[in-house]
Amino acid sequence: MQKQCFDLDPLGDVLLTLRCPNQLDLSWRSLIFAKPRKSAEGSDESESRPKSNAPTASVDEPNAHDETEDVQFLLSSRHLSLASPVFGTMLSGGWKESTVLIERPRKIARLENSYTTNSESQPRHQITATEWNTEAFLLLMNIIHGHHRKVPQKVDLETLAHFSILVDYYKCQEITEVFARIWIEKLAPSLPRSHCPPSMIWIFVSWVFSNASIFEKMTELALKGSQGPLETLCLPLPSVVLDAFEEKRTSSLQKMMHAVDEFRNGLLNSSIGCDLACTCMLLGALIKQSDRLIHGQHVQRSIKQVKLDFQGFETPAWGSLDSRGRATRHDCSIASQLMPAVDKVWYNLKGLKSDDYRVQKENEVPKV
């Protein structure tokens, strides 16, 4: 069976082989995701694969029936180099993913034989990549090679995520940002309202395409809803963002716990509470209910969960006798005394500003 092949440039001088395609799992039905392998060493010989009985795919759509068969793309080195400094470095011989082929693939040579009889002696490039999503890669190549009528007006969030991974890796934001902006605008009305795997995808997408507003909104959801360090799925967010996120999350948790400590100290020194009975009742109830949080078990709980824990602290009902000997209920409660300080931490907690963490220059190529 012939490999699936997409001719982005029928006279192209680059043959890119995508091995083990569609291996990056972004499904939010599971929280266990494979770590992406960005590339593999080039080879002059095709890797042997089990044959499949699935029908040969057309050149316009990826083959959905065979995700393990190598996929080949016939591309233009000039288009790739102009769009991506990473491809430019590969094609100049600086990366191990690329090799120069003297022998031309028969399909390409057949196209060129009508123009020259010496085509098979011309040097050509071969690039190898692994695990990328075929649909997203074809989408990127259509944009780079100017086949804009084949680019859809809208995509789903998972496709946008795979596309963003490619754009981030190959550093081709400039040529793709117009299409990405259109897709983001159409998906934006359905932004998540709580932290979840889709919101994590939005954090990465907004980071890649410099959408500061969405990045701040989604990181705020994550700061308040994450139960630990940010789960990145298999999305390559830079460590500077992850470190800043965790520092801000733990700092906000500590501020909430500090509010509890301040409340407790205020009850002990009687600066909070109406009288001795009031401070004793509130202090006893606070110690009993906050023991689990005070002893560090708040670390693996989200800020939202900790806030709800504090909000749910119960105050025992008690009263006193007035001058006429009638029983009256005491109005002081833990919530009325504690929650203003906790709410202040909650409402002051905002998302990260993406521009604060952009340390790489726009066209900087990752180190090999």
Backbone hydrogen bonds, N-H to C=O, Kabsch-Sander energy under -0.5 kcal/mol:
donor,donor_aa,acceptor,acceptor_aa,energy
4,Q,70,D,-0.9
6,F,72,Q,-2.5
8,L,6,F,-1.1
8,L,74,L,-1.5
9,D,74,L,-1.5
12,G,9,D,-2.9
13,D,75,L,-0.8
14,V,75,L,-2.0
15,L,125,H,-2.5
16,L,14,V,-0.6
16,L,73,F,-2.8
17,T,15,L,-0.6
17,T,127,I,-3.0
18,L,16,L,-0.6
18,L,71,V,-3.9
19,R,17,T,-0.8
19,R,129,A,-3.0
20,C,68,T,-0.6
22,N,132,W,-2.5
23,Q,131,E,-1.3
24,L,131,E,-1.0
25,D,23,Q,-0.6
26,L,24,L,-0.7
30,S,27,S,-1.0
33,F,31,L,-0.6
38,K,36,P,-0.6
40,A,128,T,-0.6
42,G,96,K,-1.9
64,A,62,P,-0.8
66,D,63,N,-0.5
71,V,18,L,-2.2
72,Q,4,Q,-3.1
73,F,16,L,-2.5
74,L,6,F,-2.8
75,L,14,V,-3.1
75,L,73,F,-0.7
77,S,75,L,-0.5
80,L,76,S,-2.3
81,S,77,S,-2.5
82,L,78,R,-2.0
83,A,79,H,-1.9
84,S,80,L,-2.2
86,V,170,Y,-0.9
88,G,84,S,-2.1
89,T,85,P,-1.9
90,M,86,V,-2.3
91,L,87,F,-2.9
92,S,88,G,-1.0
93,G,90,M,-1.6
94,G,89,T,-2.3
98,S,95,W,-1.0
99,T,126,Q,-2.4
101,L,99,T,-0.5
101,L,124,R,-4.6
109,A,105,P,-3.0
110,R,106,R,-2.5
111,L,107,K,-1.2
112,E,108,I,-1.9
113,N,109,A,-1.9
115,Y,112,E,-2.3
116,T,112,E,-2.1
121,S,118,N,-1.2
122,Q,119,S,-1.5
124,R,101,L,-2.7
125,H,13,D,-2.4
126,Q,99,T,-3.0
127,I,15,L,-2.0
128,T,97,E,-1.8
129,A,17,T,-2.4
130,T,38,K,-0.5
131,E,19,R,-2.2
137,F,133,N,-2.4
138,L,134,T,-2.7
139,L,135,E,-2.0
140,L,136,A,-2.2
141,M,137,F,-2.5
142,N,138,L,-2.4
143,I,139,L,-1.7
144,I,140,L,-2.5
145,H,141,M,-2.3
146,G,143,I,-1.2
147,H,142,N,-2.5
148,H,146,G,-1.5
150,K,147,H,-1.5
151,V,148,H,-1.1
160,L,156,D,-2.2
161,A,157,L,-2.1
162,H,158,E,-2.3
163,F,159,T,-2.6
164,S,160,L,-2.3
165,I,161,A,-2.0
166,L,162,H,-1.7
167,V,163,F,-2.5
168,D,164,S,-2.7
169,Y,165,I,-2.2
170,Y,166,L,-2.9
171,K,167,V,-0.9
172,C,167,V,-1.4
176,T,172,C,-0.9
177,E,173,Q,-1.9
180,A,176,T,-2.5
181,R,177,E,-2.4
182,I,178,V,-1.5
183,W,179,F,-2.3
184,I,180,A,-2.8
185,E,181,R,-2.2
186,K,182,I,-1.5
187,L,183,W,-1.6
188,A,184,I,-2.2
190,S,187,L,-1.8
191,L,188,A,-1.8
200,M,196,C,-1.7
201,I,197,P,-2.0
202,W,198,P,-2.2
203,I,199,S,-1.8
204,F,200,M,-1.7
205,V,201,I,-2.8
206,S,202,W,-2.7
207,W,203,I,-1.6
208,V,204,F,-2.6
209,F,205,V,-2.3
210,S,207,W,-1.0
211,N,206,S,-2.4
212,A,210,S,-1.2
215,F,211,N,-2.2
216,E,212,A,-2.2
217,K,213,S,-2.1
218,M,214,I,-2.8
219,T,215,F,-2.2
220,E,216,E,-1.7
221,L,217,K,-1.8
222,A,218,M,-2.0
223,L,219,T,-2.7
224,K,220,E,-1.9
225,G,221,L,-1.9
226,S,222,A,-2.7
232,T,230,L,-0.8
235,L,232,T,-3.0
237,L,235,L,-2.2
241,V,238,P,-0.9
242,L,238,P,-1.7
243,D,239,S,-3.0
244,A,240,V,-1.7
245,F,241,V,-2.5
246,E,242,L,-2.3
247,E,243,D,-2.3
248,K,244,A,-2.1
249,R,245,F,-2.5
250,T,246,E,-2.5
251,S,247,E,-2.0
252,S,248,K,-1.9
253,L,249,R,-2.0
254,Q,250,T,-2.3
255,K,251,S,-1.9
256,M,252,S,-1.9
257,M,253,L,-2.3
258,H,254,Q,-2.2
259,A,255,K,-1.7
260,V,256,M,-1.4
261,D,257,M,-2.1
262,E,258,H,-2.7
263,F,259,A,-2.0
264,R,260,V,-2.7
265,N,261,D,-2.8
266,G,262,E,-2.2
267,L,263,F,-1.8
268,L,264,R,-2.0
269,N,265,N,-2.3
270,S,267,L,-0.7
271,S,266,G,-1.6
272,I,266,G,-1.7
279,T,275,D,-2.6
280,C,276,L,-2.4
281,M,277,A,-2.2
282,L,278,C,-2.4
283,L,279,T,-2.5
284,G,280,C,-2.2
285,A,281,M,-2.0
286,L,282,L,-2.4
287,I,283,L,-2.6
288,K,284,G,-2.1
289,Q,285,A,-1.8
290,S,286,L,-2.3
291,D,287,I,-0.8
294,I,290,S,-3.0
295,H,291,D,-1.6
296,G,293,L,-1.5
297,Q,292,R,-1.3
298,H,293,L,-0.7
299,V,296,G,-1.5
301,R,298,H,-1.9
303,I,223,L,-0.5
304,K,224,K,-2.7
306,V,302,S,-2.3
307,K,303,I,-2.5
308,L,304,K,-2.2
309,D,305,Q,-2.1
310,F,306,V,-2.3
311,Q,307,K,-2.6
312,G,308,L,-1.6
313,F,310,F,-1.5
318,W,316,P,-0.5
320,S,328,T,-1.9
322,D,326,R,-2.6
325,G,322,D,-2.1
328,T,320,S,-2.7
330,H,318,W,-2.8
337,Q,333,S,-1.2
338,L,334,I,-3.1
339,M,335,A,-1.9
341,A,338,L,-0.9
342,V,338,L,-1.5
343,D,339,M,-3.5
344,K,340,P,-1.5
345,V,341,A,-1.4
346,W,342,V,-2.1
347,Y,343,D,-2.8
348,N,344,K,-1.5
349,L,345,V,-0.6
349,L,346,W,-0.8
350,K,348,N,-0.9
354,S,352,L,-0.7
356,D,353,K,-1.8
357,Y,354,S,-1.9
358,R,355,D,-0.7
359,V,357,Y,-1.2
364,E,361,K,-1.7
